[in-house]
Amino acid sequence: AREILMAPRAVIMPAANPTEKFTELAKEHSDCSSARAGGDLGDFKRGAMQKAFEDVAFALQVGEISAECDSDSGLHIILRTA
């Protein structure tokens, strides 16, 4: 599963517009309800998401993309936008 998840990350990172590419791939590959919104979960504060996910999300700088993140909901790639 990690290999499948990391393949899109390898496409996102070198893209001319990584945010746009992330959105495109999330719509195509994500099985999360946020897929329709291009993976956008909206703004959230600490305590709103699973700890493993939050720890990674809040450690990122705006515009930075994570390595794979494993939570109780599955594997994730996180792009911090705000």
MIRORO-243621 format. One line per field, with one value per residue (C-alpha): residue number from 1; residue in one letter; x, y, z. Coordinates in nm, 4 decimals. Example, Ala and Ser with C-alpha at 12.3 -4.5 7.8 and 13.67 -1.06 7.14 Angstrom:
# residues 2
num <- 1|2;
residuo <- a|s;
px <- 1.2300|1.3670;
py <- -0.4500|-0.1060;
pz <- 0.7800|0.7140;
This chain:
# residues 82
num <- 1|2|3|4|5|6|7|8|9|10|11|12|13|14|15|16|17|18|19|20|21|22|23|24|25|26|27|28|29|30|31|32|33|34|35|36|37|38|39|40|41|42|43|44|45|46|47|48|49|50|51|52|53|54|55|56|57|58|59|60|61|62|63|64|65|66|67|68|69|70|71|72|73|74|75|76|77|78|79|80|81|82;
residuo <- a|r|e|i|l|m|a|p|r|a|v|i|m|p|a|a|n|p|t|e|k|f|t|e|l|a|k|e|h|s|d|c|s|s|a|r|a|g|g|d|l|g|d|f|k|r|g|a|m|q|k|a|f|e|d|v|a|f|a|l|q|v|g|e|i|s|a|e|c|d|s|d|s|g|l|h|i|i|l|r|t|a;
px <- 0.0000|0.2838|0.4293|0.0940|0.0608|0.4116|0.3810|0.1440|0.3732|0.6580|0.4373|0.3209|0.6618|0.8174|0.4928|0.4896|0.1941|0.2086|-0.1188|-0.3061|-0.1505|-0.2347|-0.5977|-0.6151|-0.4684|-0.6813|-0.9964|-0.8789|-0.7285|-0.8547|-1.1196|-1.1809|-1.4960|-1.2676|-1.1797|-1.4613|-1.2963|-0.9539|-0.8497|-0.9195|-1.0256|-1.0715|-0.9278|-0.9050|-0.7525|-0.5711|-0.8068|-1.0256|-0.8368|-0.6655|-0.3431|-0.1104|-0.2599|-0.2531|0.1052|0.2183|-0.0133|0.0933|0.4626|0.4500|0.5186|0.2561|0.3058|0.4969|0.3869|0.4327|0.5789|0.3173|0.1207|-0.0377|-0.3497|-0.6419|-0.8184|-0.5400|-0.2454|-0.2356|-0.0288|-0.0822|-0.0358|-0.0520|-0.2198|-0.2777;
py <- 0.0000|0.2424|0.1962|0.2826|0.5903|0.7149|0.6916|0.9922|1.1820|1.1329|1.2969|1.5815|1.7012|1.7939|1.9322|2.2956|2.3485|2.0846|2.2016|2.1613|1.8175|1.7109|1.8147|1.6264|1.3064|1.3222|1.3416|1.0447|0.8161|0.9031|0.6916|0.9635|1.1738|1.4758|1.3385|1.5388|1.8538|1.7489|1.6197|1.9538|1.9008|2.2723|2.4512|2.2498|2.2964|2.0553|1.7984|1.7789|1.4987|1.1784|1.2504|1.0797|1.2828|1.6091|1.5630|1.5385|1.8132|2.0699|1.9859|2.0841|2.4335|2.5904|2.4467|2.1443|1.7886|1.5018|1.1588|0.8905|0.9270|0.6225|0.6771|0.4627|0.5781|0.4512|0.5985|0.9644|1.2215|1.5661|1.8974|2.1890|2.4886|2.7174;
pz <- 0.0000|0.0781|-0.2696|-0.4268|-0.2046|-0.2711|-0.6509|-0.6649|-0.4246|-0.6720|-0.9369|-0.7111|-0.5912|-0.9284|-1.0787|-1.1902|-0.9543|-0.6761|-0.5178|-0.8452|-0.9034|-0.5457|-0.6022|-0.9308|-0.7860|-0.4706|-0.6818|-0.8852|-0.6189|-0.2713|-0.1040|0.1561|0.1453|0.0883|-0.2577|-0.4180|-0.2815|-0.4110|-0.0705|0.0976|0.4589|0.5219|0.8218|1.1420|1.4856|1.7088|1.8543|1.5439|1.3659|1.4702|1.6593|1.4113|1.1258|1.3245|1.4356|1.0743|0.9455|1.2064|1.1661|0.7974|0.6673|0.4410|0.0917|0.2196|0.1453|0.3877|0.3526|0.4077|0.7297|0.8895|1.1030|1.2159|0.8965|0.6704|0.4823|0.3851|0.2018|0.3508|0.1719|0.4126|0.2529|0.5532;
